[in-house]
Amino acid sequence: MILLKNYFQNRASHITLPRSKSLVIRYMIWHFLRTGEVFSTMDDDAEDVKITHRALLQIAKYNAVDERVTINAVDCGAAFRFLLPLLSLRAGKWHLTGTARLLQRPIAPLLDTLHGIGAQISCAADRSLLIEGRPLQAAQLTVDCTQSSQFASALLISSRELGLQELHTLPSKPNSDSYVTMTRQVIAYYTQYGLPAYWESDWSAALFWYAWMLLNDRMSFELPMLSLNSLQGDCCIANLVVQWGIESLPTATGLLLRCNRLNMPDSLMLDMSQNIDLVPILSALAVLIPFHLTLTSIANLNSKESERGTNLVRAFQLLCDAGYKNNNTLIINGFNKKRIIEPLFFDAASDHRLVMAFALFSSRYTVEIEGAETVRKSYPAFLDL
């Protein structure tokens, strides 16, 4: 439990952001498969990066074919999904596991695709995976990415080992397709140049600071090591907030955010199919500013680190009108405020993105957040925990 009130007022003068965990994890696994080496992490890397790093170190030193080795992805969906094809192709006996919540998250379509080319994978009683690694070949594959684009990225990362030349997804442009594009571009960049000379910061972490500026009308501050020409899909926030009065100006070291006169909407409707990670931050803004918010194409929201949509509605129903429509649309009417009693209490449900969304309320109220430490998953320095 952590108690917040105006915590971020002084932080904005010197903001630090972690490296993009999506980029680092993709490069880390691809580099390992090319060289057998696991490059080092940084102290302020997201916990997901460190989980992937530990797993690869364990895989790298494995040499006992008859001994089953447990690889624990903890709560990192990327590590669990990306390592599944890798382990299926790597000689040995593997037990791929993680937290109870991780093991509940979608994996069946990726399993089906791997089973279709002869992978030896079985499910234990707790839904962890028992893998008998062996050589596999597949020049062409199709994977259902209705539930997660990570299934396609997982296969692409092991594409050279598979001999994979063509990968098709169902649908042809799945939700969060920008992450599949990111994976392809990481592979292309590495093939030509190797590892990046510098690492871009995490746009998902930067979302908080864009929202904070909207709430606090601060004139300017800098976000380090960010680029508008980014492979990260969450950079779309920069285009969204331009119409509200915030400019993102490139500098030698990142982006300078400058707030002109704010022009916030009375209502906003957005299709979130390609940017579902923006949902918590936008939902919090709708309550706090306020405005009427309708977010569509969010069917996969409850398959995240928590039942994210359900938890958002549960939290915000205490503050205003909030609810679901047809399980695919989230509606928040921030204008219809209910009586607010401080301190506001939020249960983050072990979900890092909910921690950051709920922390925005500290600019208006005293806030208690249960499970705030889980923000380490993506932004360890966020609360200096």
PAKE-381973 format. One record per residue (C-alpha): residue number from 1; x, y, z. Coordinates in nm, 3 decimals, decimal comma. Each point is the difference from the previous one (the first is absolute). Example, Ala and Ser with C-alpha at 12.3 -4.5 7.8 and 13.67 -1.06 7.14 Angstrom:
[1 [1,230 -0,450 0,780]]
[2 [0,137 0,344 -0,066]]
***
This chain:
[1 [0,000 0,000 0,000]]
[2 [0,127 0,347 -0,086]]
[3 [-0,150 0,340 0,082]]
[4 [0,035 0,274 -0,263]]
[5 [-0,082 0,371 -0,007]]
[6 [0,165 0,235 -0,252]]
[7 [0,285 -0,251 -0,017]]
[8 [0,090 0,082 -0,361]]
[9 [0,013 0,380 0,022]]
[10 [0,377 0,007 0,053]]
[11 [0,073 -0,312 -0,204]]
[12 [-0,096 0,171 -0,326]]
[13 [0,310 0,220 0,012]]
[14 [0,223 -0,305 -0,051]]
[15 [-0,184 -0,291 -0,156]]
[16 [0,172 -0,332 -0,057]]
[17 [-0,146 -0,274 -0,218]]
[18 [0,106 -0,364 -0,037]]
[19 [0,114 -0,149 -0,329]]
[20 [-0,284 -0,131 -0,214]]
[21 [-0,061 -0,347 0,139]]
[22 [-0,168 -0,109 -0,325]]
[23 [0,310 0,087 -0,202]]
[24 [0,255 -0,129 0,252]]
[25 [-0,170 -0,338 0,044]]
[26 [-0,024 -0,055 -0,377]]
[27 [0,363 0,094 -0,058]]
[28 [0,114 -0,203 0,300]]
[29 [-0,158 -0,325 -0,118]]
[30 [0,095 0,049 -0,367]]
[31 [0,361 0,080 0,097]]
[32 [0,012 -0,307 0,223]]
[33 [-0,120 -0,225 -0,281]]
[34 [0,260 0,146 -0,237]]
[35 [0,302 0,000 0,236]]
[36 [-0,080 -0,205 0,311]]
[37 [0,075 0,313 0,205]]
[38 [-0,236 0,178 0,240]]
[39 [0,075 0,372 0,014]]
[40 [-0,013 0,176 0,335]]
[41 [-0,297 0,177 0,153]]
[42 [0,001 0,346 0,157]]
[43 [-0,101 0,081 0,358]]
[44 [-0,305 0,197 -0,108]]
[45 [-0,120 -0,254 -0,259]]
[46 [-0,356 -0,121 0,031]]
[47 [-0,043 -0,316 0,205]]
[48 [-0,127 -0,174 -0,316]]
[49 [0,342 0,056 -0,157]]
[50 [0,175 -0,148 0,304]]
[51 [-0,234 -0,302 0,002]]
[52 [0,084 -0,068 -0,366]]
[53 [0,370 0,050 0,071]]
[54 [-0,001 -0,253 0,286]]
[55 [-0,187 -0,253 -0,213]]
[56 [0,247 0,027 -0,287]]
[57 [0,297 -0,037 0,234]]
[58 [-0,158 -0,317 0,134]]
[59 [-0,066 -0,133 -0,351]]
[60 [0,356 0,086 -0,110]]
[61 [0,167 -0,209 0,270]]
[62 [-0,228 -0,302 -0,036]]
[63 [0,179 -0,313 -0,123]]
[64 [-0,161 -0,295 0,182]]
[65 [-0,236 -0,155 -0,255]]
[66 [-0,162 -0,239 0,249]]
[67 [-0,078 0,261 0,267]]
[68 [-0,313 0,212 -0,030]]
[69 [0,072 0,367 0,062]]
[70 [-0,261 0,247 0,121]]
[71 [-0,007 0,339 -0,172]]
[72 [-0,211 0,243 0,200]]
[73 [-0,140 0,292 -0,199]]
[74 [-0,164 0,135 0,319]]
[75 [-0,263 0,249 -0,125]]
[76 [0,169 0,091 -0,330]]
[77 [-0,227 -0,093 -0,290]]
[78 [0,264 0,089 -0,259]]
[79 [0,258 -0,231 0,157]]
[80 [-0,250 -0,287 0,030]]
[81 [-0,124 0,029 -0,358]]
[82 [0,332 0,082 -0,167]]
[83 [0,188 -0,277 0,179]]
[84 [-0,257 -0,268 -0,085]]
[85 [0,110 -0,049 -0,364]]
[86 [0,365 0,043 0,102]]
[87 [-0,023 -0,282 0,255]]
[88 [-0,204 -0,218 -0,235]]
[89 [0,293 0,016 -0,243]]
[90 [0,281 -0,036 0,255]]
[91 [0,116 -0,347 0,099]]
[92 [-0,094 -0,073 0,359]]
[93 [-0,286 -0,050 0,241]]
[94 [-0,160 0,322 0,111]]
[95 [-0,267 0,112 0,242]]
[96 [-0,127 0,346 -0,096]]
[97 [-0,200 0,159 0,279]]
[98 [-0,099 0,326 0,164]]
[99 [-0,246 0,156 0,241]]
[100 [-0,354 -0,135 0,023]]
[101 [-0,129 0,306 -0,188]]
[102 [0,256 -0,040 -0,278]]
[103 [-0,099 -0,363 -0,049]]
[104 [-0,362 0,109 -0,041]]
[105 [0,083 0,238 -0,284]]
[106 [-0,054 -0,110 -0,363]]
[107 [0,254 -0,239 -0,151]]
[108 [-0,209 -0,267 -0,181]]
[109 [0,033 0,142 -0,356]]
[110 [0,379 0,002 0,023]]
[111 [-0,005 -0,352 0,142]]
[112 [-0,225 -0,116 -0,284]]
[113 [0,239 0,142 -0,260]]
[114 [0,302 -0,165 0,161]]
[115 [-0,181 -0,332 0,044]]
[116 [-0,084 0,016 -0,370]]
[117 [0,368 -0,019 -0,093]]
[118 [0,081 -0,277 0,248]]
[119 [0,095 0,182 0,320]]
[120 [-0,011 -0,220 0,310]]
[121 [-0,182 0,218 0,254]]
[122 [-0,245 -0,112 0,267]]
[123 [-0,190 0,192 0,266]]
[124 [0,047 -0,077 0,370]]
[125 [-0,294 0,016 0,241]]
[126 [0,079 0,362 0,086]]
[127 [0,016 0,091 -0,374]]
[128 [0,379 0,033 -0,001]]
[129 [0,167 -0,164 -0,300]]
[130 [0,219 -0,310 -0,025]]
[131 [0,216 0,016 -0,312]]
[132 [0,219 -0,258 -0,170]]
[133 [0,225 0,213 -0,220]]
[134 [0,079 -0,131 -0,348]]
[135 [0,087 0,134 -0,348]]
[136 [-0,307 0,129 -0,187]]
[137 [-0,041 0,135 -0,351]]
[138 [-0,274 0,212 -0,154]]
[139 [0,046 0,219 -0,309]]
[140 [-0,350 0,145 0,036]]
[141 [-0,225 0,040 0,303]]
[142 [-0,331 0,159 0,088]]
[143 [-0,082 0,101 0,357]]
[144 [-0,323 0,129 0,149]]
[145 [0,080 0,335 0,165]]
[146 [-0,355 0,091 0,097]]
[147 [0,097 -0,013 0,368]]
[148 [0,358 0,129 -0,021]]
[149 [0,240 0,128 -0,264]]
[150 [0,282 -0,146 0,212]]
[151 [-0,069 -0,342 -0,151]]
[152 [0,127 0,128 -0,336]]
[153 [0,300 0,173 0,158]]
[154 [0,091 -0,320 0,186]]
[155 [0,019 -0,195 -0,326]]
[156 [0,188 0,276 -0,180]]
[157 [0,267 0,012 0,271]]
[158 [0,070 -0,372 -0,058]]
[159 [-0,049 0,026 -0,378]]
[160 [0,359 -0,077 -0,096]]
[161 [0,007 -0,315 0,213]]
[162 [-0,330 -0,108 -0,156]]
[163 [0,104 0,083 -0,355]]
[164 [-0,309 0,219 -0,007]]
[165 [-0,034 0,206 -0,316]]
[166 [-0,365 0,108 0,015]]
[167 [-0,217 0,069 0,304]]
[168 [-0,369 0,079 -0,040]]
[169 [-0,228 0,123 0,274]]
[170 [-0,372 -0,029 0,056]]
[171 [-0,130 0,261 -0,044]]
[172 [0,250 0,141 -0,249]]
[173 [0,035 0,312 0,217]]
[174 [-0,057 -0,112 0,359]]
[175 [-0,051 0,226 0,298]]
[176 [0,329 0,160 0,108]]
[177 [0,150 -0,081 -0,340]]
[178 [0,260 0,272 0,057]]
[179 [0,181 -0,242 0,233]]
[180 [0,025 -0,259 -0,280]]
[181 [0,141 0,273 -0,223]]
[182 [0,243 0,088 0,280]]
[183 [0,122 -0,361 0,014]]
[184 [0,059 -0,011 -0,377]]
[185 [0,187 0,331 0,013]]
[186 [0,216 -0,112 0,292]]
[187 [0,102 -0,307 -0,200]]
[188 [0,074 0,210 -0,309]]
[189 [0,200 0,256 0,197]]
[190 [0,206 -0,265 0,181]]
[191 [0,070 -0,183 -0,326]]
[192 [0,153 0,316 -0,145]]
[193 [0,150 0,178 0,301]]
[194 [-0,001 -0,227 0,307]]
[195 [-0,112 0,139 0,335]]
[196 [-0,108 0,366 0,018]]
[197 [0,259 0,258 0,095]]
[198 [-0,252 0,157 0,237]]
[199 [-0,332 -0,110 0,145]]
[200 [-0,323 0,190 -0,032]]
[201 [-0,198 0,059 0,319]]
[202 [-0,332 -0,171 0,064]]
[203 [-0,297 0,182 -0,150]]
[204 [-0,237 -0,195 0,226]]
[205 [0,169 0,163 0,300]]
[206 [-0,011 0,339 -0,171]]
[207 [-0,381 -0,021 -0,023]]
[208 [-0,021 0,096 0,368]]
[209 [0,189 0,325 -0,052]]
[210 [-0,213 0,109 -0,293]]
[211 [-0,307 -0,056 0,219]]
[212 [0,163 0,178 0,293]]
[213 [0,063 0,306 -0,216]]
[214 [-0,365 0,008 -0,109]]
[215 [-0,109 -0,006 0,364]]
[216 [0,249 0,255 0,127]]
[217 [0,033 0,242 -0,290]]
[218 [0,378 0,012 0,042]]
[219 [0,165 0,214 -0,263]]
[220 [0,278 -0,241 -0,103]]
[221 [0,227 -0,288 0,097]]
[222 [0,222 -0,248 -0,183]]
[223 [-0,042 -0,375 -0,046]]
[224 [0,343 -0,152 -0,065]]
[225 [0,093 -0,240 -0,280]]
[226 [-0,336 0,002 -0,177]]
[227 [-0,061 0,039 -0,372]]
[228 [-0,318 0,084 -0,189]]
[229 [0,125 -0,233 -0,273]]
[230 [-0,030 -0,301 0,229]]
[231 [-0,066 -0,369 -0,049]]
[232 [-0,211 0,011 0,317]]
[233 [-0,373 0,024 -0,061]]
[234 [-0,065 0,208 0,313]]
[235 [0,175 0,296 -0,163]]
[236 [-0,346 0,073 -0,148]]
[237 [-0,070 0,195 0,322]]
[238 [0,208 0,288 -0,142]]
[239 [-0,238 0,039 -0,296]]
[240 [-0,308 -0,034 0,220]]
[241 [0,093 0,277 0,241]]
[242 [0,097 0,251 -0,270]]
[243 [-0,369 0,081 -0,045]]
[244 [-0,020 0,062 0,376]]
[245 [0,285 0,250 0,004]]
[246 [0,317 -0,201 0,072]]
[247 [0,292 0,001 -0,244]]
[248 [0,280 -0,258 -0,007]]
[249 [0,311 0,169 -0,132]]
[250 [0,312 -0,205 -0,089]]
[251 [0,321 0,102 0,179]]
[252 [0,354 -0,137 -0,003]]
[253 [-0,082 -0,224 0,297]]
[254 [-0,369 -0,082 -0,031]]
[255 [-0,330 0,186 -0,021]]
[256 [-0,096 0,332 0,150]]
[257 [-0,367 0,005 0,100]]
[258 [-0,148 0,347 -0,018]]
[259 [-0,349 0,084 0,116]]
[260 [-0,186 0,274 -0,185]]
[261 [-0,355 0,092 0,095]]
[262 [-0,181 -0,324 0,082]]
[263 [-0,296 -0,088 -0,219]]
[264 [-0,148 -0,311 0,158]]
[265 [-0,299 -0,174 -0,161]]
[266 [-0,347 -0,033 0,149]]
[267 [-0,015 -0,349 -0,149]]
[268 [0,240 -0,238 -0,167]]
[269 [-0,049 -0,330 -0,183]]
[270 [0,304 -0,209 -0,100]]
[271 [0,062 -0,342 -0,153]]
[272 [0,262 -0,162 0,224]]
[273 [0,074 -0,306 -0,213]]
[274 [0,355 0,115 -0,072]]
[275 [0,072 0,180 0,328]]
[276 [-0,175 -0,189 0,277]]
[277 [0,267 0,089 0,258]]
[278 [-0,123 0,361 -0,007]]
[279 [-0,336 -0,099 0,150]]
[280 [0,088 0,041 0,373]]
[281 [0,159 0,345 -0,042]]
[282 [-0,279 0,133 -0,223]]
[283 [-0,262 -0,136 0,240]]
[284 [0,160 0,179 0,295]]
[285 [0,014 0,325 -0,200]]
[286 [-0,371 -0,027 -0,081]]
[287 [-0,079 -0,010 0,371]]
[288 [0,241 0,273 0,104]]
[289 [-0,029 0,267 -0,273]]
[290 [-0,297 -0,103 -0,057]]
[291 [-0,154 -0,104 -0,334]]
[292 [-0,221 -0,273 -0,145]]
[293 [0,216 -0,286 -0,128]]
[294 [-0,094 -0,294 -0,223]]
[295 [0,272 -0,254 -0,078]]
[296 [-0,080 -0,278 -0,248]]
[297 [0,179 -0,321 -0,107]]
[298 [0,115 -0,086 0,353]]
[299 [-0,102 -0,368 0,007]]
[300 [0,356 -0,107 0,088]]
[301 [0,032 0,242 0,292]]
[302 [-0,094 -0,261 0,260]]
[303 [0,278 -0,232 -0,123]]
[304 [0,276 0,228 0,124]]
[305 [0,196 -0,014 0,328]]
[306 [-0,336 0,028 0,174]]
[307 [-0,359 0,006 -0,120]]
[308 [0,087 0,356 -0,084]]
[309 [-0,332 0,118 -0,137]]
[310 [-0,200 -0,146 0,286]]
[311 [0,238 0,152 0,255]]
[312 [-0,020 0,344 -0,162]]
[313 [-0,379 -0,004 -0,002]]
[314 [-0,011 -0,121 0,361]]
[315 [0,232 0,280 0,113]]
[316 [-0,161 0,282 -0,197]]
[317 [-0,361 -0,097 0,071]]
[318 [0,062 0,136 0,351]]
[319 [0,090 0,340 -0,149]]
[320 [-0,232 0,045 -0,301]]
[321 [-0,208 -0,190 -0,254]]
[322 [0,216 -0,276 -0,151]]
[323 [-0,085 -0,328 -0,166]]
[324 [0,025 -0,246 -0,288]]
[325 [-0,211 -0,032 -0,312]]
[326 [-0,004 -0,337 -0,177]]
[327 [0,330 -0,095 0,172]]
[328 [0,186 0,189 -0,273]]
[329 [-0,062 0,365 0,087]]
[330 [0,096 0,192 0,312]]
[331 [-0,203 0,312 0,082]]
[332 [0,093 0,256 0,266]]
[333 [-0,206 0,312 0,066]]
[334 [0,239 0,208 0,203]]
[335 [-0,249 0,286 0,027]]
[336 [-0,234 -0,200 0,222]]
[337 [0,214 0,018 0,313]]
[338 [-0,094 -0,180 0,317]]
[339 [0,093 0,109 0,349]]
[340 [0,374 -0,051 0,044]]
[341 [0,141 -0,071 0,344]]
[342 [0,376 0,017 0,061]]
[343 [0,222 -0,184 0,007]]
[344 [-0,103 -0,171 -0,321]]
[345 [0,081 -0,371 0,016]]
[346 [0,096 -0,197 -0,312]]
[347 [0,092 -0,367 -0,028]]
[348 [0,242 -0,033 -0,291]]
[349 [-0,060 -0,378 -0,022]]
[350 [0,371 -0,062 -0,065]]
[351 [-0,030 0,195 -0,327]]
[352 [0,276 0,251 -0,076]]
[353 [-0,210 0,206 -0,240]]
[354 [-0,276 0,040 0,258]]
[355 [0,257 0,132 0,250]]
[356 [0,098 0,279 -0,240]]
[357 [-0,362 0,082 -0,087]]
[358 [-0,106 0,016 0,364]]
[359 [0,307 0,209 0,090]]
[360 [-0,136 0,280 -0,221]]
[361 [-0,268 0,061 0,264]]
[362 [0,271 0,119 0,240]]
[363 [0,006 0,330 -0,187]]
[364 [-0,348 0,070 0,140]]
[365 [-0,044 -0,221 0,305]]
[366 [0,181 -0,199 0,264]]
[367 [0,023 -0,351 -0,144]]
[368 [0,076 -0,344 0,143]]
[369 [0,106 -0,268 -0,250]]
[370 [0,009 -0,365 0,102]]
[371 [0,266 -0,194 -0,189]]
[372 [0,182 0,308 -0,128]]
[373 [0,330 -0,189 0,003]]
[374 [-0,111 -0,193 -0,311]]
[375 [0,084 0,308 -0,207]]
[376 [0,357 -0,138 -0,001]]
[377 [-0,116 -0,229 -0,279]]
[378 [0,033 0,285 -0,249]]
[379 [0,120 0,316 0,181]]
[380 [0,217 -0,075 0,306]]
[381 [0,083 0,365 0,075]]
[382 [-0,362 0,115 -0,018]]
[383 [-0,049 0,011 0,376]]
[384 [0,364 -0,057 0,099]]
[385 [-0,115 -0,319 0,170]]
***
